[in-house]
Amino acid sequence: MLNKLIPKSEFAKNIFTLSLGSIGAQVLNFFFTAFLTRIYSPSDFGLLSIYISVSSLIGVFSAGKYDVAIVVSKDREQSISLVQLCFFITLLFSILTLGIVVFFKTLIISHLDHPEIYNWFYFIPLTLFFTSATQTIWMWNVREKNFKDLSVIRFIETIFNGGTSIILNFLGAIGMLFGTLFSQMASFLYLVIKLLSREKVNPFRFEKDALTKNAILYSEFPRFNILQGFTDMLLITGIIVVGSNFFSVYVIGIYSLCMRVLQLPMGLIVKPIAHVFFAEASEKHRRGDDFYELTKQTVLRTAFFASIIPLILVIAGPFLFGLVFGQSWRESGVYAQLLSLWIFLDLVKAPIAQIPAIIGKQKEVLYCTILITLSLLLVIALAGYFEHDQPRKAFLIIAVFQSVQTLFFILYFLRLSKQNIAI
């Protein structure tokens, strides 16, 4: 069974290369997390999760979604110009964000249910620049199939994040914030140095004519993918961003640790498969080849490896969370039980989520995503409003909705892969 699901091909070798780094980094991250839960409180985790969620939502706009175009662009010259375009937009957007944080302080604070986090917002421009620039170079490496560099990044992020958070724990939640920032900066520096030295590509070289030409040529990516990316991110962060209006930072912290642990399989299993699938499917599409079978096998392969997760969580979630992270975090295990089916389906969906961008069906998918996202926000708001004193019940309601919509997208993307027609 296992031999049938793992092809003996370049695809499998590339997955193995990425997985090797991811497995080591995620195991290390797991031990760091087990230590951090004993020196930081659920409320500290809650504040950090709000910061990361807000940054992630804003970050959707930071490169104009031209980073996705890097992988599907027709030649190397265009892809280099797109890297430079992404850096140019990212710099401008980060500066703009800083201006908004500074000049609209009163307005922002008035809309925060946890105003103590406002001072953290001054660091959002740094997070936006480092994460967006890293994502841009990441996409370049995916196009060039430089998967070894991407596997190293996992270790860099984990070591800097966990190590800095431990060293600065005397600062409280701020220590975790600095750990996040330093890991983002370290990842960026590693990739940009590699890009400059080995690839001889200068991402800070801005030529007006080339940038304008490719901005227009690939204009469908910001026109459709920004809103698509924003709605996709709302599907991920909406529970924290909207839920923070109804639940305490303690509950948000319990939920965030649950998701932090459940995201480990994303790094171990899904991201390596996702990046290799994106590169292989894009290449097949450029050649005019069909990639439905590749899509179907990717879904089966991911489901096979991810299937053990919900079984373990349902049987022993609270016990395992209490044992590994301390009894004060046992409740996170209960949340893991409630969310297990959704997480499993989300793991299966993630590798094939870029199919619309590959085949140019962003607009078609966008309308579905907007409708589902608005429905999710309504479900979160209603569950939070009526069941804020019973957060377990509220999160169960949200998890059921998320499971249904995720299954819908899996089937939808499979259908889209059958419509593959090279442009």
N, C-alpha and C positions, 0 to 999 in steps of 0.2 A: 504493500500500500504506500509506504513512505517513498520507495524508489520511483513509483509512478508519479507522485506529486512533485518530486524534485527533479527537474530536467538536467541532464548532463550537458550543459551548454554554457555559452558566454553569459547568458542571463543568470544562470545559477551561480557562476563564478563571481559575477558582480554583486549579487545578493550576499554571497558569503563574505566578500571583502568588506562590505558595509556592515554586515551583521557582526563580524569579528570585533570591530571597534565598538559597535553599539552594545553588544553583550557585556563586554568588560566595563564600559562606562556606566551602563545601567545597573550592573551589580554593585559597582562602587557607589553610585548614586543612592542605591537602596540602603547601604550601610551608613552613608552620610545622613540620610533622612531619619533612620532609626536613632541616630545620635542627636540630631537636631530637635526631634520631638521631646527629648528629655531636657533640653536647655531653653527651648522656646515654647510659649503657650499657644493654645488654639487661636486666641485672639491675635497673636503675632502673625500666625499663618494666614488668618483672615484678612488682616490689613495688607499683607504682601499680595494675596490673591486678588484683592480689589485693584491694587496698583497695576499688576500684570494684565488683568482683564481690560482695564481702561486703556493701557498702553497698546495692547493687542488690537483693540477696536480702532484706535486712532492710526495705528501702524499700517492698516490696510491701505491707506491713502498715500503713504510716504514715498513709494517708488512708482506710483501711477499704474501698478500692475504690469509694467513693461518687463519686469523680471521673468514673468512666465513666457514672454515672447522670445527670450534669449534661447530657450531650448528648442523652440519650433521654427526659429529664423532659418532662412534658406542657405546662408553661407557664413563663414567665419567673420568676414568683414562687417556684416550686419550685426552679428552677435556682439562684437567688440563695441560697436557704436551704441548698441542697446545697453551694454554694461555702463558706459559713460553717461548715457541719458538717465539711467536709474540713479546714478550717483549725483548727478546734477539736480534732479527733482528731489532726492532725499535731503540734500543740503538745504535747499530752499524751504522744504516743508518743515524740517527740524527748527530752523530759525523762526519760521512763522508760528510754530507751536509754542516756542519760548515766549514770543511776543504776546500771544493770547493768554498764556498762564500769568504773565506779569501784569498786563493791562486790564484783565477782566477778573482779577482776584475776588472782588466782592461778589460778583455775579456767580462765579464758580462755587464759592463757599456756601452761598445761599441755597444751592441745589445739592449740597453734599449731606447725606445722612450721617456721615462720619467725618466732620470737618477737620479732625486731627490729622487726616491724611493729606491735607492740602499741600503742606510744605514738601511732600514727596513729589508733587507734580512738577517741581522745578527740574527734576531729573528725567522727566519723560522725553524731552528733546534728545538727550543722550541715548536713552534706550531706543528711540525711534531711529536715530542715525546708525548706531551699531548693529541693531537687528536687521534693518532694511539693507544696509550695505553688505552684511554677512549673507543675507538671503540672495542678494544679487550675485555675489561671487559663487555662492553655493550652486545657483542655477547654471552659471558658466561651467562649473566643474561637472555638473550632471550632463550638460551637452557634450563636453569633451570626454566624459566617462573617466574622470580623475577621481575614482571612488576611494582611493587610499587616503587622500587628504580629508575627505568628508568623514571617514571613520576616526581620524585623529582628533577632529573637532569635538567629538563626543567626550573624549577624555579631558580635553582642555576645559570645556564648559563645566564638567562635573567637579574637577579638582579645584578650579578657581571659585566656583559657587559654594561648594561645601566647605572648603578650607577657610575662605574668607568669612563665611557665616559663623563658623566655630570660633575663629580668632576674635571676631567683633561681637560676640554674644552679649558682652557687658553693655552694649548700646541698646539692647532690646530689639524690637522689630527692625530698627534702622540697620542693624548688623546684617539681617537677611537681605535688605534692600541693597546694601553695598556689595554683598556676595553676588547678587544677581547682576549688578552693573559691571563688576570686575570680570565676571565670566563672559558677558557680552562683549566687553572691550577686548579681552584676550582672544576670543574667537575671531573677531574682526581683524586684529593685528596679524594673526597667524595666516589667515586666508589672503589678506591684501599683500603681505610680504611675498607669499608664494606666487601670487598673480603678477607682481612686478618683476620678481627675479627670474622665475622659470618661464612664464608665458609671455613676458615682455609686453604686457598689456597695462597701460596706465589709465586707471578708471577716472582720474581727475583731469584728463585731457578733454576739454570741452570745445569742440568745433561746431560753431553755430549751424552751418549748412548741413552737416551730417546728422546732427541731433534733430534738427527740424525735419529733415527728410524721413528719418526713421520714426519720429514721433507721429508723423502723418500716416506713414505706411502701415504702422501697427496701431492705429488709433482705436481699433475695435477693442483692444485690450483694456485701456482705461474706460472706454464708453460702457462696456458690459462687465468687465471683470472686477472693477472697483466696487460697484454695487453688489455684484455677486460675492466678492470676497468679504464685504462688510456684512452681508446677510449670513454668510457662512460662519463668520466670526461671532456674530450674535447667537447663532445656534450653539456655539461652544461656550461663550462667556456670558450669555444672557442670564443664566441662572445666578451668577455672582453679581453682575451689574444691576439687574432688576431686583434680584432676591435680597440684596443688601438694604433695600428700602423696607423690607418686611421682617428680616431675620437679624439677629445679633451677630456681631463679628465672631463670637464663639461658634455659632452654628455655621457661619461661612467658613471658619477655620477648619471645623470638623469635615465639612464637605470638601474643602480644598485639599486636605491631606488625602482623603479618599480618592479624589481624582488624580492627585500627584502619584499615588501608588498604582492606580489603575492605568495610568499613562505609561508605566514602565514597559508593558508589552508593545506600546506604540513604537518605542525606540528599539526594543529587542527584535520585534517581528515585522512591524508594518512599515516603518520608514525606509529600511533597506529595500524592501520589496517595492514600495511606492516610487522611490527615486529611480530604481532600475527599470520598473515598468514604464515610467514617464519617458525615459530615454529611449527604450526599445520601441514603445508604441509610436512615439513621435518619428523615429527613424523609419518605421514601417509605413506610416502615413505619408511621409515625404516621398517614399518610393512608390506609393500607390498600392501597397500591399494591404491585405485584410489583417486586422488584429483582434477579431472577435474571440478566436480560440485562445489567444494570449490573455485576453481579459478574463475569460471563463476559468482558465487554469489558475490565474492569479487569485481570483475569488476563492476557488477551492483550496488552494495552497494556504491562503491566509486563514480561512475558516478552520482548516485542519489543525494548524498550529495554535490558533487562539481558542479553540473549543474547551480546553482544560480550565481556562480562567473562570468562567461563570460557575462551573462545577465546584471548584475549590471555594469560591466566595460564598456560595449558597450553603455549603456544608459547614464551613469553619471560619467565615469572615470575621465576626466579633472576637473569637478566640485568638486568631492569628494577629489581628491588629493590636489587641491587648498585650499579647506575648512579645511582639517585636517592638512596638512603639511605646508601650507603657499603658497601664490600665486607664489612664485619663483619656486615652485615644480609642478605647474599645467601641465607642459610639460610631467612629468612622467605619468600623467593620460592619455595623448594621446598615449604614448608608451604602456600603459596597454591595451588600446583598440586594438592596433595593434597586441599585443601578446596574447590576451585573449583565442583564440581557442587553440593555442599551449599549454598554461598553463593548460587548462582544460584536454586536452588529456594526458599531462604529469602526471597530478595528477592521472588519471585513470591507467596509465601504472605502476607507481611507486610501488604499493604493490606487483605486480606479477613479478617484474624484476629479482627476485632471482631464478625463476624456473629453468633456465639452470644449476645453481650450485647445486640445489637440485637433479636433475635427471642425472647429469653428461653429459650435452650437451654443455659445455662451448666452446668446439672447433667449433662446428657447428655454434653457435651464433657469435663467434668471427669474422669469415670471413665477415658476414653481417655487423657487427658493424664497422669493419675497413673500408669497402667500403663506408658506409653511413657517417662516420666521415670525411674521406677524401673529400667526396662530400660537406659536410657542410663547411669545412675549405675553399674550393674553392669558395663556394657561398658567404661566409663572405668576403673573399678577393676581389672578383669581385664587390660585392655590395659596399664595403668600398672604393674601388679604383674609381669606376665610379660614385658613389652617395655620396661621403664623404661630399659634400656641401648640400646634402638633406638627412640628417640622418633618417628622418621619412620614406622616401621611401626605404632606405637601410634596415632598420629594418623590414619593411613590407615584403620585399623579403625574408629575413632570416626566418621570422615567418611562411611564407607559406611553405617553405622547411621543417622546423621543425615540422609543423603540419602533413605533409604527412609521414615523417619518423617515427614519434611517433605512428601514427595510424597503420602503418605497423608492428611495434614491438608489439603492443597490440594484433593484430590478430595472430602474430607469436608465442607469448608466450601462447596464448590460445591453439593453435595447439600443441605446445610442451607438454602442460599439459595432453594431451590425450595419449602421448607416455610414460607416467609414468610406468616404470618397476623397481621394487626394485632390487638393486644389492645384 
